[in-house]
């Protein structure tokens, strides 16, 4: 098992303390004027993250949204922080011309996983459901994952549709649950859904607190504690999901370690913090890379 970073494959034990979902480069028509496109700013974020003990960042920016793979490699090399890049596709609203009109997505994903330095696939749901586009992209992601072994990170729109995703990816399409990372569960703090998702064997990513405008932020530690008490600490991941220049200026990538990790240690204990920031990411992003 290895983790594919933008500078090459590493063994899971070398990943270190990990922000499991963030962005160093990103652009979207939905976020005009908020582009993350400055390599110097990205390097500064990683240096600040490293000073707090950070060793790795999983960058979930997918194909066509300004990933800047070469710049990711440069800032990783300059700072010593491992970076996991994503292939995949987001919702159509995040593109000008929809890439689905010009590519077979499974071929694109496999190519970027095997030759393009991506280490995961990023897909997205609709709100409270899976529309035809989401199903097409997820079917392609499943094909790519089953071909290569790559993990799949799922943007759950407002935290919804987690169980629908698991039914499709793991039930119908045969992706092992431990290759699926469900993102944004903090935005829909439904304890029953969280427990069901954890029981499936998927990873649960609570991400986005660095944006500090979600009405559910105050549920974050309540949700983590409930899952830990139910015996699911080994399924939990944390990340910042910094998607705008404004969020980067206010808090950014270092916030995950500056504010969240100490709170996890105080509330859930040192062992839980090690699991959430070190052990679990090392398993979640590892793949056989067949």
C-alpha positions as CSV (number, residue, x, y, z in Angstrom):
1,X,0.0,0.0,0.0
2,X,1.3,3.4,-0.9
3,X,0.0,7.0,-0.9
4,X,0.4,8.8,-4.2
5,X,1.6,12.4,-3.7
6,X,2.5,15.0,-6.3
7,X,6.2,14.2,-5.8
8,X,5.8,10.4,-6.0
9,X,4.5,7.5,-3.9
10,X,5.3,7.3,-0.2
11,X,4.6,4.6,2.4
12,X,1.6,5.4,4.7
13,X,3.8,5.8,7.7
14,X,5.6,8.7,6.2
15,X,2.5,10.8,5.7
16,X,2.6,12.5,9.1
17,X,-0.1,14.8,10.5
18,X,-2.6,15.4,7.7
19,X,-5.2,17.9,6.8
20,X,-7.5,15.5,5.1
21,X,-9.4,18.0,2.9
22,X,-8.2,21.4,1.8
23,X,-7.3,23.5,-1.2
24,X,-4.1,25.3,-2.2
25,X,-5.2,26.2,-5.7
26,X,-8.8,26.5,-6.9
27,X,-11.0,28.5,-9.2
28,X,-14.7,28.4,-10.0
29,X,-17.2,30.7,-11.8
30,X,-19.2,30.4,-8.5
31,X,-16.5,32.3,-6.6
32,X,-15.4,35.2,-8.8
33,X,-12.6,37.2,-7.4
34,X,-11.8,34.6,-4.8
35,X,-9.4,32.4,-6.8
36,X,-6.6,30.6,-5.0
37,X,-4.0,31.0,-7.7
38,X,-0.9,32.4,-5.9
39,X,2.0,29.9,-5.5
40,X,3.7,32.1,-2.9
41,X,0.6,32.3,-0.8
42,X,0.2,28.5,-1.1
43,X,3.7,28.0,0.0
44,X,3.2,30.3,2.9
45,X,0.2,28.3,4.0
46,X,2.2,25.1,3.9
47,X,5.1,26.6,5.9
48,X,2.7,27.8,8.6
49,X,1.1,24.4,8.6
50,X,4.5,22.7,8.9
51,X,5.5,24.9,11.8
52,X,2.5,23.5,13.7
53,X,3.6,20.0,13.0
54,X,1.7,19.4,9.8
55,X,3.1,16.8,7.4
56,X,0.6,16.5,4.6
57,X,-2.4,18.1,2.9
58,X,-5.0,16.3,0.7
59,X,-5.9,18.8,-1.9
60,X,-9.4,18.0,-3.3
61,X,-9.4,20.4,-6.2
62,X,-10.5,18.2,-9.2
63,X,-9.8,18.4,-12.9
64,X,-10.6,21.7,-14.6
65,X,-10.8,23.8,-11.4
66,X,-7.3,25.3,-11.4
67,X,-5.4,22.5,-9.6
68,X,-2.0,23.6,-11.0
69,X,-0.3,20.3,-10.5
70,X,3.2,21.7,-11.4
71,X,2.8,24.4,-8.8
72,X,1.6,21.9,-6.2
73,X,4.8,19.9,-6.8
74,X,6.9,23.1,-6.4
75,X,5.3,24.2,-3.1
76,X,5.5,20.6,-1.8
77,X,9.1,20.4,-2.6
78,X,9.9,23.9,-1.2
79,X,8.1,23.3,2.1
80,X,8.6,19.6,2.7
81,X,4.8,19.0,3.2
82,X,3.4,16.1,1.2
83,X,0.5,17.0,-1.1
84,X,-2.1,14.6,-2.4
85,X,-3.8,15.9,-5.6
86,X,-7.2,14.9,-7.0
87,X,-8.6,14.0,-10.3
88,X,-12.3,13.8,-10.7
89,X,-15.1,16.3,-11.5
90,X,-17.2,18.6,-9.4
91,X,-20.8,19.8,-10.2
92,X,-21.3,21.4,-13.6
93,X,-21.8,24.9,-12.0
94,X,-18.1,25.0,-11.3
95,X,-17.1,24.9,-14.9
96,X,-17.6,27.1,-18.0
97,X,-17.8,24.3,-20.6
98,X,-18.7,21.0,-18.9
99,X,-15.7,18.6,-19.3
100,X,-18.2,15.7,-19.6
101,X,-19.0,17.0,-23.1
102,X,-15.5,16.3,-24.3
103,X,-14.1,13.4,-22.3
104,X,-14.9,9.9,-21.2
105,X,-14.5,10.5,-17.5
106,X,-13.2,7.1,-16.5
107,X,-10.4,7.3,-19.0
108,X,-9.5,10.8,-17.8
109,X,-9.5,9.7,-14.2
110,X,-7.3,6.6,-14.8
111,X,-4.9,8.7,-16.9
112,X,-4.5,11.3,-14.2
113,X,-4.1,8.7,-11.5
114,X,-1.5,6.7,-13.3
115,X,0.4,9.4,-15.3
116,X,-0.8,12.7,-14.0
117,X,0.3,12.6,-10.3
118,X,-3.2,12.5,-8.8
119,X,-3.7,10.4,-5.7
120,X,-7.5,10.3,-5.4
121,X,-10.7,10.9,-7.3
122,X,-13.1,13.8,-6.3
123,X,-16.8,13.6,-7.1
124,X,-19.9,15.5,-5.9
125,X,-23.6,14.9,-5.2
126,X,-26.6,17.1,-5.7
127,X,-28.5,18.4,-2.7
128,X,-30.4,15.6,-1.0
129,X,-29.9,13.2,-3.9
130,X,-27.9,12.0,-6.9
131,X,-28.8,13.5,-10.2
132,X,-27.9,12.0,-13.6
133,X,-24.6,13.8,-13.8
134,X,-23.5,12.8,-10.3
135,X,-24.4,9.2,-11.1
136,X,-22.4,9.3,-14.3
137,X,-19.3,10.8,-12.6
138,X,-19.5,8.4,-9.7
139,X,-19.8,5.5,-12.0
140,X,-16.6,6.7,-13.8
141,X,-14.9,7.2,-10.4
142,X,-15.8,3.7,-9.4
143,X,-14.4,2.3,-12.6
144,X,-11.2,4.3,-12.0
145,X,-11.0,3.2,-8.4
146,X,-11.6,-0.5,-9.1
147,X,-8.9,-0.3,-11.9
148,X,-6.2,1.5,-9.9
149,X,-7.2,1.1,-6.2
150,X,-7.5,4.9,-5.7
151,X,-9.6,6.4,-2.9
152,X,-12.7,8.4,-3.8
153,X,-13.5,11.7,-2.0
154,X,-17.1,12.7,-2.1
155,X,-18.4,16.3,-1.9
156,X,-21.7,15.8,-0.2
157,X,-23.7,18.9,-1.0
158,X,-24.5,20.5,2.3
159,X,-23.6,17.2,3.9
160,X,-26.5,15.3,2.4
161,X,-26.9,12.0,0.5
162,X,-24.2,10.1,2.3
163,X,-26.2,6.8,2.3
164,X,-27.3,7.2,-1.3
165,X,-23.6,7.6,-2.2
166,X,-22.7,4.4,-0.3
167,X,-25.6,2.5,-1.9
168,X,-24.3,3.5,-5.4
169,X,-20.5,3.3,-5.0
170,X,-20.2,0.4,-2.6
171,X,-23.5,-1.4,-3.2
172,X,-24.1,-1.2,-7.0
173,X,-20.6,-0.4,-8.3
174,X,-18.4,-2.6,-6.0
175,X,-16.1,0.0,-4.5
176,X,-14.8,-1.2,-1.1
177,X,-16.2,1.1,1.6
178,X,-12.7,1.9,3.0
179,X,-11.8,3.5,-0.3
180,X,-14.7,6.1,0.1
181,X,-14.2,9.4,2.0
182,X,-17.5,11.2,2.6
183,X,-16.9,14.9,2.9
184,X,-18.8,17.8,4.6
185,X,-20.7,15.6,7.1
186,X,-20.4,18.5,9.6
187,X,-22.9,20.4,7.4
188,X,-25.7,18.0,8.1
189,X,-25.2,16.8,11.7
190,X,-27.6,13.9,11.6
191,X,-26.2,11.3,14.1
192,X,-28.2,8.4,12.7
193,X,-26.8,9.0,9.2
194,X,-23.3,9.5,10.6
195,X,-23.4,6.2,12.5
196,X,-24.8,4.3,9.5
197,X,-22.0,5.7,7.3
198,X,-19.3,4.8,9.9
199,X,-20.7,1.3,10.3
200,X,-20.3,0.8,6.5
201,X,-16.6,1.1,6.8
202,X,-16.3,4.4,4.9
203,X,-14.3,7.3,6.2
204,X,-16.1,10.4,7.5
205,X,-14.5,13.7,6.8
206,X,-15.6,16.7,8.8
207,X,-14.3,19.6,6.9
208,X,-14.9,23.3,6.2
209,X,-14.6,25.0,9.6
210,X,-12.0,27.4,8.3
211,X,-14.8,29.1,6.4
212,X,-16.5,30.0,9.6
213,X,-19.9,30.7,8.2
214,X,-21.7,27.4,8.5
215,X,-24.6,27.4,10.9
216,X,-23.6,23.8,11.9
217,X,-20.1,24.6,13.0
218,X,-21.0,24.4,16.6
219,X,-22.1,20.8,16.2
220,X,-18.7,19.7,15.0
221,X,-17.2,18.4,18.3
222,X,-20.6,17.1,19.4
223,X,-20.7,14.9,16.2
224,X,-17.1,13.8,16.6
225,X,-17.7,12.9,20.3
226,X,-20.8,10.9,19.5
227,X,-19.0,8.9,16.8
228,X,-16.0,8.3,19.1
229,X,-18.3,7.1,21.9
230,X,-20.0,4.7,19.4
231,X,-16.6,3.2,18.6
232,X,-15.9,4.9,15.3
233,X,-12.9,6.9,16.0
234,X,-11.0,4.9,13.4
235,X,-13.3,6.3,10.7
236,X,-12.9,10.1,11.4
237,X,-10.9,12.7,9.4
238,X,-10.6,16.5,9.7
239,X,-9.8,19.2,7.2
240,X,-10.2,22.9,6.6
241,X,-11.6,23.0,3.0
242,X,-10.3,26.5,2.4
243,X,-11.9,27.5,-0.9
244,X,-11.6,31.3,-1.2
245,X,-8.9,33.9,-0.9
246,X,-10.9,35.5,1.9
247,X,-11.0,32.3,3.9
248,X,-7.3,31.9,3.4
249,X,-6.6,35.4,4.7
250,X,-8.8,34.9,7.8
251,X,-7.9,31.3,8.8
252,X,-6.6,29.1,6.1
253,X,-4.9,25.7,6.1
254,X,-3.1,26.2,9.4
255,X,-6.4,26.6,11.3
256,X,-6.9,22.8,11.3
257,X,-3.9,22.3,13.5
258,X,-3.9,25.7,15.3
259,X,-7.5,25.4,16.6
260,X,-9.0,22.0,15.9
261,X,-6.3,19.6,16.9
262,X,-5.9,21.0,20.4
263,X,-9.6,20.9,20.9
264,X,-9.7,17.3,19.7
265,X,-7.0,16.5,22.2
266,X,-8.8,18.2,25.1
267,X,-12.2,16.8,24.3
268,X,-11.5,13.3,22.9
269,X,-8.0,12.6,24.1
270,X,-4.5,12.3,22.6
271,X,-5.1,8.9,21.2
272,X,-8.2,10.1,19.3
273,X,-6.2,13.1,17.9
274,X,-3.5,10.8,16.7
275,X,-6.1,8.6,15.0
276,X,-7.9,11.5,13.3
277,X,-4.8,13.4,12.2
278,X,-2.2,10.6,11.6
279,X,-3.4,7.0,11.6
280,X,-6.7,7.4,9.8
281,X,-5.4,9.6,6.9
282,X,-2.5,7.2,6.4
283,X,-5.1,4.4,5.8
284,X,-7.7,6.4,4.0
285,X,-5.4,7.7,1.3
286,X,-3.3,4.5,0.8
287,X,-4.0,2.3,-2.2
288,X,-2.5,-0.8,-3.8
289,X,-2.1,1.1,-7.1
290,X,-2.7,-1.9,-9.2
